[in-house]
């Protein structure tokens, strides 16, 4: 299953990117593959991730992971702004 996640960030793109890349081991734990990530050219305050996950249940488990949620807020992710779009394959 592939999905796109977007969210607003408050601590700058480089801070987000460095923390995003540093948690590869957590994504691996859930079998999540990063296909792409970035921000709109004119807006470094909004980030997009294209991910491949084994199942909806796995993604829900990852989103409930308190350690992962803390890392995301440490990276400046505004969790209330997050949107998830599931892609049809």
DOKE-189985 format. One line per 4 residues: number of its first residue (from 1); for each residue x, y, z of N, C-alpha, C. Coordinates in pm, whole numbers. Each point is the difference from the previous one (the first is absolute). Example, Ala and Ser with C-alpha at 12.3 -4.5 7.8 and 13.67 -1.06 7.14 Angstrom:
1	1319:-569:780:-89:119:0:90:120:0 ~ -35:105:-72:82:119:6:-77:109:73
***
This chain:
1	85:-116:0:-85:116:0:90:123:0 ~ -30:94:-90:77:124:-8:-85:117:49 ~ 67:95:64:-73:116:50:88:124:-1 ~ -65:113:3:67:128:10:-42:63:132
5	99:46:74:-27:72:125:55:140:-17 ~ -81:100:35:53:136:3:-33:62:134 ~ 86:94:39:-18:68:129:77:131:-2 ~ -43:90:86:74:124:20:111:-26:101
9	113:69:-19:110:-12:95:35:139:53 ~ 52:2:123:23:128:67:147:29:31 ~ 88:-99:-20:140:19:38:94:3:-120 ~ -56:16:-119:82:7:-120:19:-134:-68
13	18:7:-131:10:-121:-80:124:-83:36 ~ 115:62:20:121:-76:30:-12:-77:131 ~ -60:61:101:-23:-70:128:-89:-120:-22 ~ -111:21:-73:-92:-110:-28:71:-111:-77
17	70:38:-106:66:-99:-86:101:-83:79 ~ 82:66:82:101:-73:77:-64:-101:95 ~ -105:39:69:-68:-94:90:-76:-108:-78 ~ -61:38:-113:-70:-96:-85:95:-110:-45
21	118:39:-45:96:-99:-48:60:-82:113 ~ 3:55:121:63:-70:112:-86:-113:57 ~ -125:-10:-40:-88:-103:57:-31:-113:-99 ~ 91:-23:-92:-17:-110:-95:-21:-132:73
25	69:-20:112:-12:-126:75:-142:-19:53 ~ -68:107:34:-139:-11:49:-91:-38:-116 ~ 19:65:-115:-82:-36:-116:23:-145:-39 ~ 125:-44:7:33:-138:-34:-74:-97:91
29	-12:35:128:-72:-82:97:-144:-28:-46 ~ -61:97:-66:-138:-13:-48:-8:-40:-148 ~ 112:-18:-65:1:-37:-141:-40:114:-92 ~ 23:123:44:-37:118:-79:117:41:-88
33	-27:17:-128:102:44:-96:-29:145:-41 ~ 104:81:0:-12:139:-47:25:-1:-150 ~ -98:45:-77:15:9:-144:45:139:-43 ~ -41:102:74:39:138:-31:-39:89:117
37	65:115:9:-36:101:99:48:135:-49 ~ -60:105:52:44:134:-38:-102:105:39 ~ 17:118:-59:-89:113:28:-28:73:-130 ~ -110:76:-6:-25:82:-118:113:102:-15
41	33:31:-123:110:92:-28:-15:132:75 ~ -120:49:10:-25:132:60:-39:-7:147 ~ 1:-120:61:-46:-11:138:76:-110:75 ~ 106:38:69:76:-98:79:-68:-31:133
45	-115:61:25:-73:-24:124:-102:-112:-12 ~ -4:-67:-115:-92:-111:-20:79:-114:-64 ~ -9:-118:57:75:-113:-52:-94:-110:-49 ~ 50:-76:-95:-72:-113:-56:88:-124:8
49	-63:-112:27:67:-129:0:-83:-96:-81 ~ 63:-76:-87:-67:-107:-71:56:-130:56 ~ -88:-79:60:42:-121:70:-70:-122:-55 ~ 65:-114:18:-62:-128:-29:-4:-77:130
53	-119:-45:38:-19:-72:126:-64:-136:-29 ~ 32:-100:84:-56:-133:-24:-153:-6:11 ~ -57:80:91:-145:-4:20:-46:124:75 ~ -129:23:0:-59:110:74:25:-18:150
57	-10:-123:48:21:-27:141:142:36:42 ~ 96:-33:-84:140:33:29:18:151:10 ~ -60:74:-91:12:145:2:-64:57:126 ~ -115:-53:38:-66:46:121:85:-27:123
61	64:-117:4:90:-32:111:116:99:5 ~ 58:31:-114:112:93:-6:-43:139:46 ~ -118:44:-40:-47:132:38:-30:9:150 ~ -27:-115:64:-26:-3:144:128:-13:82
65	111:-29:-65:128:-19:69:41:131:67 ~ 3:1:133:29:122:76:141:53:-26 ~ 97:-90:-17:137:43:-30:7:70:-135 ~ -71:-57:-97:-2:61:-134:-73:133:3
69	-108:9:75:-74:126:10:87:108:64 ~ 77:-37:102:89:98:64:107:48:-97 ~ 58:-91:-76:100:39:-98:-60:95:-103 ~ -123:-24:-39:-65:85:-100:-24:139:57
73	-43:9:125:-21:133:58:134:68:25 ~ 104:-77:36:134:57:14:48:59:-133 ~ -43:-59:-110:37:48:-133:-84:120:-43 ~ -97:38:83:-82:116:-32:-128:-32:-76
77	-39:-127:-7:-122:-36:-72:-121:43:82 ~ -88:75:-62:-128:36:61:-95:-117:-27 ~ -16:-87:98:-78:-123:-19:-146:29:-36 ~ -53:113:45:-139:35:-33:-18:35:-148
81	108:38:-67:-8:38:-141:18:-117:-94 ~ 32:-116:53:33:-116:-83:-120:-49:-81 ~ 29:-30:-127:-99:-60:-88:60:-125:-62 ~ -81:-105:-14:44:-125:-61:-89:-30:-120
85	63:-27:-114:-74:-36:-121:44:-140:-41 ~ -94:-91:-10:30:-137:-43:-11:-7:-152 ~ 102:-55:-62:6:-7:-146:-55:-133:-50 ~ -72:6:-108:-54:-119:-63:109:-63:-87
89	17:-128:15:104:-69:-80:-61:-74:-115
***
